[in-house]
Amino acid sequence: MIKEYYGAETFILNKDFAYILVIGTTDVSLIPGLTIAGATPELTHFTPAADAEYVLLGKCKSINTIPVSPTGIPTPALLTRASLSFINPLKIVVNAGSRILPKIPYIDLQGEPGKDIRKQALSMEKVNNIIENSIKLGEELSNEYELIMIGESIPAGTTTAMATLLALGYDAMDKVSSASPDNPKELKRKVVEEALRNLPTDPLQRLAKVSDPVLLGVAGTSLGFKGKILLAGGTQMTAAAAIINEFDKNKLKDITIGTTKWIVEDKFADMLSLAKQVGVKVLASMLDLSISAYEGIRAYEKGYVKEGVGAGGSAIMALVKGVSNNTLVRKIDELYGELVGSSNLHI
């Protein structure tokens, strides 16, 4: 089942598409307690590369296991790979600025890893590289596709997303989600308030100060693409949509956010109000993982992880193509079972 918000329609998804995964890191993820998208703050810098490797290969090369939370909840890349296995679209990994580079083929936007937004901005040269190169990528994809789906992997990305939305004038404080059921709102607010001090007046310089390479790469790819776009993600994608709207007021008519029910139903965030403010349509997968045989997968129903790596959008695409909830969960369990059974996963 898929829920539609703000005029979103699923019929636009009935065409061949390419899956684009934009990866990057931000030093914000090194702040203790801010994100659980990695077993430790230091390991969060390996998560995007490992996510990309797992989606493409079914295994990770950068680390000897899939990324997990400190309590062992698996990366949403597992849901993405399971969903896309029924469709097998072209998959492209785009490095916007990852501290650890994936050991697979990827497109490099010539960006740089994100800084600690409290202290340092991205260089304007790298910001321009990311935007110009991602726009070109979007233009090239237009030659082959009428639809693309863009996912993201960047630990602590909801914090930079909140800073970005606030810097662009939206009412976003405390409204972004978290990979944890205990959203560290006070810490996020403190980090963001510090980052928002003495902002430049120029919009691009503002983004260099408070945003991250992934948001810029997602926005640029969308701006260059001529067809329909499914931004596969949660509250971060409302920030990407806000950046897109900043550059091109007409572009959002071609864009829908595809997310999970765990994002739209998150009581500690307000993704739908953010989407409404920005003016972007939303689809939500109502995937039910409570029937999974594994506690690590059922944990998603308790508010862990929720979204990432294009999981919601990928599930939506599988459901649109006629894959049932039970079939999809069986596939997720099958892939997870393979990982649990391997010698290098201890969950």
C-alpha positions as CSV (number, residue, x, y, z in Angstrom):
1,M,0.0,0.0,0.0
2,I,1.2,3.5,-0.8
3,K,-0.2,6.8,0.6
4,E,-0.4,10.0,-1.4
5,Y,0.0,13.5,0.0
6,Y,-0.4,16.9,-1.6
7,G,-1.5,15.7,-5.0
8,A,1.1,13.0,-5.4
9,E,0.1,10.2,-7.9
10,T,1.7,6.8,-8.3
11,F,1.0,6.5,-12.1
12,I,4.0,8.7,-12.9
13,L,6.2,5.9,-11.7
14,N,5.0,3.4,-14.3
15,K,8.1,3.7,-16.5
16,D,11.7,2.6,-16.6
17,F,13.9,4.5,-14.3
18,A,17.5,4.8,-13.0
19,Y,18.4,4.6,-9.4
20,I,20.9,7.3,-8.3
21,L,22.6,7.0,-4.9
22,V,24.3,10.2,-3.8
23,I,26.8,9.6,-1.0
24,G,28.9,11.9,1.2
25,T,30.0,12.5,4.7
26,T,29.8,15.5,7.1
27,D,32.0,16.0,10.2
28,V,28.7,16.7,12.0
29,S,28.4,12.9,12.3
30,L,31.5,12.9,14.6
31,I,29.6,14.8,17.3
32,P,28.8,12.2,20.0
33,G,25.1,11.3,20.3
34,L,24.0,13.0,17.1
35,T,23.5,9.9,14.9
36,I,23.3,6.2,15.2
37,A,24.0,5.6,11.4
38,G,27.1,3.6,12.4
39,A,28.3,1.6,15.3
40,T,30.5,4.5,16.5
41,P,30.8,8.2,15.5
42,E,34.1,7.3,13.7
43,L,32.5,4.5,11.7
44,T,29.8,6.8,10.4
45,H,32.4,7.9,7.8
46,F,32.4,4.4,6.4
47,T,28.6,4.1,6.2
48,P,28.0,5.8,2.8
49,A,30.7,3.8,1.0
50,A,29.5,0.6,2.6
51,D,25.9,1.3,1.7
52,A,26.8,1.9,-1.9
53,E,28.8,-1.3,-2.1
54,Y,26.0,-3.3,-0.5
55,V,23.3,-2.0,-2.9
56,L,25.4,-2.8,-5.9
57,L,27.3,-6.0,-4.8
58,G,25.3,-7.5,-1.9
59,K,28.4,-7.2,0.2
60,C,30.7,-4.5,1.6
61,K,34.4,-3.9,0.7
62,S,35.2,-0.8,2.8
63,I,34.2,-2.6,6.0
64,N,33.8,-6.3,6.8
65,T,30.1,-6.1,7.5
66,I,27.1,-4.0,6.5
67,P,26.6,-0.7,8.5
68,V,24.6,-1.2,11.7
69,S,23.5,1.0,14.5
70,P,25.2,0.7,17.9
71,T,22.4,-1.9,18.9
72,G,22.8,-3.9,15.7
73,I,19.9,-2.6,13.5
74,P,20.9,-3.0,9.9
75,T,21.3,-0.3,7.3
76,P,18.2,0.6,5.2
77,A,20.4,-0.4,2.2
78,L,19.1,-3.9,2.9
79,L,15.5,-2.8,2.2
80,T,16.7,-0.9,-0.9
81,R,18.6,-3.9,-2.4
82,A,15.6,-6.2,-1.7
83,S,13.1,-3.9,-3.3
84,L,15.3,-3.2,-6.4
85,S,16.0,-6.9,-6.9
86,F,12.4,-7.2,-8.3
87,I,13.0,-4.4,-10.8
88,N,16.8,-4.4,-11.5
89,P,17.1,-0.8,-12.7
90,L,20.4,0.9,-13.7
91,K,22.1,1.8,-10.5
92,I,24.6,4.7,-10.3
93,V,26.6,5.7,-7.3
94,V,27.5,9.4,-7.2
95,N,30.2,10.6,-4.8
96,A,29.4,14.2,-3.7
97,G,32.0,14.3,-1.0
98,S,32.6,11.1,1.0
99,R,35.5,10.8,3.4
100,I,35.8,7.1,2.6
101,L,35.6,6.3,-1.2
102,P,33.6,3.2,-2.2
103,K,35.5,0.3,-3.8
104,I,33.1,0.1,-6.8
105,P,32.7,2.2,-9.9
106,Y,31.2,5.6,-9.2
107,I,30.7,9.1,-10.6
108,D,32.7,11.8,-8.8
109,L,31.3,15.3,-8.6
110,Q,34.7,16.7,-7.5
111,G,33.3,17.9,-4.2
112,E,34.6,17.4,-0.7
113,P,33.4,15.9,2.6
114,G,31.2,18.2,4.6
115,K,32.6,20.2,7.5
116,D,31.4,20.7,11.1
117,I,28.8,23.3,10.2
118,R,29.4,25.1,13.6
119,K,33.0,25.9,12.6
120,Q,33.7,25.8,8.9
121,A,32.0,26.1,5.5
122,L,32.5,24.0,2.4
123,S,34.8,25.8,-0.1
124,M,33.0,27.7,-2.8
125,E,35.1,26.0,-5.4
126,K,33.9,22.6,-4.2
127,V,30.3,23.8,-3.9
128,N,30.4,25.0,-7.5
129,N,31.9,21.7,-8.6
130,I,29.2,19.7,-7.0
131,I,26.4,21.8,-8.4
132,E,27.8,22.2,-11.9
133,N,28.8,18.5,-12.3
134,S,25.5,17.2,-10.8
135,I,23.5,19.4,-13.1
136,K,25.5,17.9,-16.0
137,L,24.8,14.4,-14.7
138,G,21.1,15.1,-14.6
139,E,21.2,16.5,-18.2
140,E,22.9,13.3,-19.4
141,L,20.4,11.0,-17.7
142,S,17.7,12.9,-19.5
143,N,18.9,11.4,-22.8
144,E,18.0,7.9,-21.6
145,Y,15.3,8.2,-19.0
146,E,12.0,10.0,-18.3
147,L,12.2,9.1,-14.6
148,I,15.0,8.9,-12.0
149,M,14.9,8.0,-8.4
150,I,17.6,9.6,-6.2
151,G,18.5,8.2,-2.8
152,E,21.1,9.4,-0.3
153,S,23.5,8.2,2.3
154,I,25.1,10.7,4.7
155,P,25.1,10.1,8.5
156,A,23.9,13.2,10.4
157,G,22.2,14.4,7.3
158,T,19.0,15.4,9.1
159,T,21.0,17.9,11.2
160,T,22.4,19.6,8.1
161,A,19.0,19.4,6.5
162,M,17.4,21.3,9.4
163,A,20.1,23.9,9.2
164,T,19.6,24.2,5.5
165,L,15.8,24.6,5.7
166,L,16.2,27.2,8.5
167,A,18.8,29.1,6.5
168,L,16.5,29.2,3.5
169,G,13.7,30.7,5.7
170,Y,11.5,27.6,6.5
171,D,10.0,26.8,9.9
172,A,12.0,23.6,10.4
173,M,13.3,23.7,14.0
174,D,12.8,20.3,15.7
175,K,10.9,19.0,12.6
176,V,13.5,16.6,11.1
177,S,13.6,12.9,11.8
178,S,16.3,10.8,13.4
179,A,17.7,7.3,12.8
180,S,17.0,6.7,16.5
181,P,13.6,6.4,18.2
182,D,15.0,8.9,20.7
183,N,15.5,11.9,18.4
184,P,18.3,14.0,20.0
185,K,16.5,17.3,19.4
186,E,18.3,19.4,22.0
187,L,21.7,18.4,20.7
188,K,20.6,19.0,17.1
189,R,19.1,22.4,18.0
190,K,22.3,23.4,19.7
191,V,24.4,22.5,16.7
192,V,22.1,24.2,14.2
193,E,21.8,27.4,16.3
194,E,25.5,27.7,16.4
195,A,25.8,27.0,12.7
196,L,23.2,29.7,11.8
197,R,25.2,32.5,13.5
198,N,26.6,35.2,11.2
199,L,25.2,33.7,8.0
200,P,26.3,35.3,4.7
201,T,23.6,37.0,2.7
202,D,24.4,35.3,-0.5
203,P,22.2,32.1,-0.8
204,L,25.0,29.9,-2.3
205,Q,27.4,31.0,0.5
206,R,24.7,30.2,3.0
207,L,24.4,26.7,1.6
208,A,28.2,26.3,1.8
209,K,28.1,27.2,5.5
210,V,25.2,25.0,6.7
211,S,24.5,22.4,4.1
212,D,26.3,19.2,3.1
213,P,27.6,17.8,-0.2
214,V,24.8,15.2,-0.6
215,L,22.0,17.8,-0.5
216,L,23.8,19.9,-3.1
217,G,24.4,16.8,-5.3
218,V,20.8,15.7,-5.1
219,A,19.6,19.2,-5.9
220,G,21.9,19.7,-8.8
221,T,21.1,16.3,-10.4
222,S,17.4,17.2,-10.1
223,L,17.9,20.6,-11.6
224,G,19.6,19.1,-14.6
225,F,17.2,16.3,-15.2
226,K,14.3,17.0,-17.6
227,G,11.8,14.4,-16.6
228,K,10.0,13.2,-13.4
229,I,12.0,12.7,-10.2
230,L,11.3,10.6,-7.1
231,L,13.5,11.9,-4.3
232,A,13.8,8.8,-2.2
233,G,14.3,9.8,1.4
234,G,12.8,11.5,4.4
235,T,13.1,14.9,5.9
236,Q,16.5,15.4,4.2
237,M,14.7,15.4,0.9
238,T,12.5,18.3,1.9
239,A,15.8,20.2,2.3
240,A,17.0,19.1,-1.1
241,A,13.6,20.2,-2.5
242,A,14.0,23.6,-0.8
243,I,17.4,24.0,-2.5
244,I,15.9,23.1,-5.9
245,N,13.1,25.6,-5.3
246,E,15.7,28.3,-4.5
247,F,17.3,27.8,-8.0
248,D,14.2,27.0,-10.1
249,K,10.7,27.8,-8.9
250,N,9.1,25.7,-11.6
251,K,11.0,22.5,-11.0
252,L,9.0,21.1,-8.1
253,K,6.1,20.3,-10.3
254,D,8.1,17.4,-11.6
255,I,9.3,16.2,-8.2
256,T,7.8,13.9,-5.6
257,I,9.4,12.7,-2.4
258,G,9.1,8.9,-1.8
259,T,9.5,7.9,1.8
260,T,8.4,5.4,4.4
261,K,5.5,5.3,6.8
262,W,8.0,5.5,9.7
263,I,8.9,9.0,8.5
264,V,5.4,10.4,7.9
265,E,4.2,8.9,11.2
266,D,7.2,10.0,13.3
267,K,5.8,11.7,16.3
268,F,9.1,13.4,17.0
269,A,9.3,15.1,13.6
270,D,7.0,16.7,11.1
271,M,8.0,15.8,7.6
272,L,4.6,16.5,6.0
273,S,4.6,20.1,7.3
274,L,8.1,20.6,5.9
275,A,7.0,19.2,2.5
276,K,3.9,21.4,2.6
277,Q,6.0,24.5,3.3
278,V,8.4,23.8,0.5
279,G,5.6,22.8,-1.9
280,V,6.6,19.3,-2.8
281,K,4.4,16.2,-3.2
282,V,4.9,13.1,-1.0
283,L,4.3,9.4,-1.4
284,A,4.8,7.0,1.5
285,S,5.4,3.2,1.4
286,M,3.2,1.5,4.0
287,L,5.6,-1.5,4.2
288,D,4.9,-3.6,7.2
289,L,8.0,-5.3,8.6
290,S,6.3,-6.6,11.8
291,I,5.9,-10.0,10.0
292,S,9.7,-10.3,9.6
293,A,11.4,-13.4,11.2
294,Y,14.2,-11.1,12.5
295,E,14.2,-8.8,15.4
296,G,16.7,-6.5,13.7
297,I,14.2,-6.0,10.8
298,R,11.1,-5.7,13.1
299,A,13.0,-2.9,14.9
300,Y,12.1,-0.6,12.0
301,E,8.5,-0.7,13.3
302,K,9.7,0.6,16.6
303,G,11.1,3.8,15.1
304,Y,14.7,2.7,14.5
305,V,16.5,3.9,11.3
306,K,13.2,4.7,9.4
307,E,14.7,5.6,6.0
308,G,17.9,6.1,4.0
309,V,19.7,4.9,0.9
310,G,16.4,5.3,-1.0
311,A,14.6,2.6,1.0
312,G,11.2,4.2,0.9
313,G,11.3,5.1,-2.7
314,S,12.6,1.7,-3.6
315,A,9.8,0.0,-1.7
316,I,7.3,2.2,-3.5
317,M,8.7,1.3,-6.9
318,A,8.5,-2.4,-6.0
319,L,4.9,-2.0,-4.7
320,V,3.9,-0.1,-7.9
321,K,5.3,-2.9,-10.0
322,G,2.9,-5.4,-8.2
323,V,5.2,-6.9,-5.5
324,S,3.2,-7.7,-2.4
325,N,4.2,-6.7,1.1
326,N,4.7,-10.4,2.1
327,T,6.9,-11.1,-0.9
328,L,9.0,-8.0,-0.2
329,V,9.4,-8.9,3.4
330,R,10.4,-12.4,2.5
331,K,13.1,-11.1,0.3
332,I,14.4,-8.7,3.0
333,D,14.5,-11.6,5.4
334,E,16.3,-13.8,2.8
335,L,19.0,-11.1,2.3
336,Y,19.3,-10.5,6.1
337,G,19.5,-14.2,6.8
338,E,22.4,-14.5,4.4
339,L,24.2,-11.8,6.3
340,V,23.4,-13.2,9.7
341,G,24.7,-16.6,8.5
342,S,27.9,-15.2,7.3
343,S,31.0,-15.3,9.5
344,N,31.6,-11.5,9.5
345,L,28.2,-10.3,10.9
346,H,27.6,-10.5,14.6
347,I,24.2,-9.2,15.3
